[in-house]
Every structure is written in C-alpha cells, then in structure tokens.
Amino acid sequence: MKIELEGDFFIETNTRNVSLKQRYNGVRNGKQTTCEKIVGSFGTVEDALSRFLELFKAVSYTHLTLPTN
C-alpha cells in the first residue's frame, strides 16, 4: 500500500515493513528522472507518520518569513 503525504513524501508498506520515502529529481544514465530515497524504516505507520511530521515541521520552519516592524 502507498500513502501519499505532503510535498514529495510518501509511506509504502508491505507485510514486514513500513518505509517513509521521498521523491526527488535526479539524473540516471545521463537522463533526468524521478528517483526515490528511503528516509527511514519503521514498525508501524504511526511511527512513520510521526517522523514525517518532525521532518515536515523542520522544513516548514526554515521557509517561514517573519514580519519586521
């Protein structure tokens, strides 16, 4: 089963594993292609979601623009 999340993140499950993955654009054999990397392997979907939320919050905070007075 594949669960799509925000950004380029998704969770992929099988009978033994739950993987948090991220898509990115890369180059393979000289051609641009969409690639996937495993961010982490977890025992439950809840654990994978928890890690995703930590990462997503960290990325979101780095893109915040604070108002100036």
Buried (B, 14 or more C-beta within 10 A) or exposed (E): EEBEBEEBBBBBBEEEEBBBBBEEEEEEEEEEEEEBEEBEEBEEBEBBBEBBEEBBEEEEEEEEEEEEE
